[in-house]
Amino acid sequence: MLRTTDSRKCKAALAALQQAKGELEAAAANKGGHRAKALGLIEQAIGAVNAGMQYAAAHPTEVGPIEGPAAPEPVDEVVPEAGRQPHMARGIIALREAHRQLVESKHDKGGFRVQALGFIQQAMVQVREGIRFANTH
């Protein structure tokens, strides 16, 4: 049961990452290069999640410790300063959702889960920087 729930969380994280990618691709202009950097980081996160799922499938007995419930994430919270940039705002919201799903998936999957979480955090920083850049240029 735990393995099935974990797998669903990873698949939900992948779906959210794909949504974030689509939103950023639909956003106008490159926003000082930050949008392109965020897209690259999202691709890396997708790769890490896929690698983690493959690792987990190849190591079914390697479960790891149960960490308890994840801290609440502001998944659908308004993105400050993004009023004129709805795709970037929705991209951050999707990245927050991907982050939440991976935090709740618990098991490390050979280190790939931690990698994906790091890429997602970096992508959110780039999206916010892109929003700031677009608002000032």
Secondary structure, DSSP 8 states (H G I E B T S, - for coil): -HHHHHHHHHHHHHHHHHHHHHHHHHSSS-GGGHHHHHHHHHHHHHHHHHHHHHHHHH-TT-------S-----TT---TT-TT-HHHHHHHHHHHHHHHHHHHH---TTTHHHHHHHHHHHHHHHHHHHHHHHHH-
